[in-house]
Amino acid sequence: MRFLLDDEQREFARSLDAMLTASDTPGAVRAWASGDTAPGRALWSRLAEAGVFALAVPEPYEGLGPLPVELAVAFTELGRHAVPGPLVETVAAAALLDRLGDQDAAAAWLPRIAAGKAVVSLCVPAAGSPYALDPDATDAVLVVAGDTVLLTEDAGPVQPSADPARRLARPLGGTVLARGPEVEAAAGHAADVAALVTAAQALGLGRALLDRTVAYVKQRTQFGVAIGSFQAVKHRLADTLLALEFAQPLLHSAALALAGPDGREAGREIAAAKVAAGDSAYAAARAALQLHGAVGYTDELDLSLWIRKARPLREAWGTPAACRARVLAP
Amino acid sequence: MDLDFTAAEDAFRAEARAWLTAHVPAVPLPSLETEEGFAAHREWERTLFADRWSVVSWPEEYGGRGASILRWLIFEEEYYAAGAPGRVSQNGINLLAPTLFEHGTDEQRARVLPSMASGEVIWAQAWSEPESGSDLASLRSTAVRTAGGWLLSGQKTWSSRAAFADRAFGLFRSDPEAARPHQGLTYLMFPLDAPGVTVRPIGRLDGKPAFAELFLDEVFVPDEDVIGAPGQGWRVAMSTAGNERGLTLRSPGRFTAAAERLTGLWRDGADPSDTALRDRVADAVIAARAYRLFTYSNASRIAAGESIGAESSLNKVFWSELDIALHETALDVLGPYGELSDEATEAPAHGSWAEGHTFSLAGPIYAGTNEIQRDIIAERLLGLPKGRR
C-alpha cells in the first residue's frame, strides 16, 4: 500500500496550479458571468492542452483515460481556481458516451472532448437536477431521459444562479443519440463521475478559501495585533483545515474505487467523499466570509468568486441527504 | 497510489482474525475501571502476550512481532472488529514504550518492556498537577538529588488507571533555578506502592475510579529510572505526547468497528423515516472511514521516510469528536435503553454504548485539550501568530 499521490500526479497538480495562477482566472470567471465566454474558452483550450479532458476519454478515442485519480487531482486544481464552465458535465458526458456502446456517437464526440474542441453539458434529471449547466456556452447538451439520451443545442431561458458564473437552463427537445437498456447504467456511471469530480472541485475550492483567509488574518490588524493571533479566529481556521484534511483521503479512495471493479462500493465511497468535501468547502466559505468581515461580503473582492460557488457544488450531482442515504444503502 | 494489501499482509490479517475468534471472551469482561475488571483485563493481556499479540509492533526480543505500522493497523482493525477487550496496558504501551525506544537505555528496555508487554506491570501516567493542566510546563512536583537517585515530592492528578496500576511515569522539576518553565524537568519512572506514595482514586463522571490523585512525599527513585538526561524531560515527554495524540493511541480500527456496530444497531432498531438520525449514522460511518484513510495516508508518509509532527493534533481533535458523535448517535438509537450501564442486566450490548459514551466524553480533554490542539494546528500547520491563550 502506498496511499499517497505519486510524484507525477503531484507535478501534474503543480503545473495546473501554476498555469491557472498565470491565466487571470478571476477575470475569466467574471467575463463568463457576464456572458462573455471567450476568456473561459481560451482557458478551456489550455486545460485541454494540459491533458485534463483526455483523462476522461479512453485511448481508442484519442484520450488517456479513464483515469479517475488524475481527474480528481485535476479537478481539485480547477476548484482551487474557481474555473468557470461545464467542466464536470463535459467529463461526465465523456463517461456516458464511453459506456453507451455506440461507436458512432463515441467517435463523433470523444476525440473532440479530449482535444478541448467540444464543450458539452449534461443533464441527468434522475441524478437530481432538471437543469443543464451553461447550455448557452456549449457545443452540445446531452440529456438522459429514462432509457434515452437526447442531443440538443437548445435550452430554455437562462435561470440565473446565486453564483453568476453558473448559468442554468432547461434543455429543450433534441435528437435521439442513443436508446436502450444500457443507457441507465451508463447514466449512473456518468453521474458517479460527475459526483467525484464535483467533490474534487469542492475540496480545491475549500483549500483556496482557507489559504486566502489565512493570508488575510495574518495581515489584518485590529486592537494593534494581527487578528490571526486571536484564539477564536485560530480555532475556526483549525476546524476548517481539519475538515478539508479528512475529506481529501475520502476523495482519493473514491477515485481508486471508481477505477476498480465494484461499482456499488464505488458509489458509496463517492457519496461519502461528496458529503465530506461539500460540507468542508461550504464551512470554509463560511469561515472565509466571517473572518474577512464586511469586505468578504462584497462582489468586488475576488473572494466572492469562491464563496458563492461553495453552496452550488455542495448540492450539485448529489445533495448531502441523497449521498448520506447512499452511504448506508445495503 | 493504491490501497492494496500484499498477500503476506492478508495472511497476517487472517492469522490475527483466527486467533481473535478463538480467544476473545464471549461475554465482555467487567469494566476495566473497576478492581475486578482491572484484574480480568490484566489476565487478558497475559493471554495476548502468550501468543505474541500484545505488542505486535515491538521487536521480537521484547515480545513483539516487529510488525510494520500497516500491520499494526491491520491488527487493530481485526482486534476491535472482533469485539476484543479494551487495553488496560495502553498507557505503558502507547506512551512509555515509545519514549523508551527513543530515549531509554538498553538496560531500561530489557528491564521494563517485557513485563509491560505481559501485563505483569501495568503503568499509569503522571503528567497533570492540580495547578498544571494545559500549561503542563508550569508543574511544581520536584525531584531532588540524593545518593544514587532522586526524591520525588508533590502532587499529581488525573492519573489514568493509577487506582489499580503498579508503576507510573511522569515529569518532575529537578532544577527550580532553570531560566524557563520547560527547562529543568526530568522524566522519571516510579513505583506506586513505594513508601511515601499515597494513591487516592477519583471517581470519573459515572463514579468508576478511572483515575487517581498521587501524593508523593520524598519517594526514592534510583538513577536507573531516569529516562533521558536529567533536565531534558520536556523534550523527552513531548516525543510521547505526539504518540498520545496521533497515530498510536487511537487506531482507526476501534472507530470503524464502532461505526459498523452503530450501523447494525440503526438497521435493527431505528425508525426508518427518521432521516435526521439516518444522516448522523451516515456521518459517523463517513468520519470513521475518513479517519482510517487519513491514517493510511500518514502511515504511507512514514513508510516513505517522512515524519508526522503537528499533524498529530489533527488526529486528536478528529478522533475525539468522532468518538463522541458515534456514541451519542447510538444512545439516541437506543432511546430509553441508552442510559443503562454495564451493570444493568437489561442493558443492550452489555451497556457498552453507555460506558463508551462516558469514556468518549473525556476524549477532548485528555492528551492535550482540543483547545490546545487547535492552537497547535493554527500556529504550526497554518502559520498563524502566537497570541495569548
Interface residues (C-beta under 8 A of the other chain):
Chain A: M1 R2 F3 L4 L5 D6 Q9 V69 L210 V214 V217 K218 V225 A226 G228 S229 F230 Q231 V233 K234 H235 L237 A238 D239 L241 L242 E245 F246 A247 P249 L250 H252 S253 L256 A272 V275 A276 P320 A321 R324 A325 V327 L328
Chain B: M1 D2 L3 D4 F5 E9 L70 T263 W266 T275 R278 D279 V281 A282 D283 V285 I286 A287 R289 A290 Y291 L293 F294 Y296 S297 A299 S300 R301 A303 A304 L314 V317 F318 E371 Q373 R374 D375 I377 A378 E379 L381 L382 G383 L384 P385 K386 G387 R388 R389
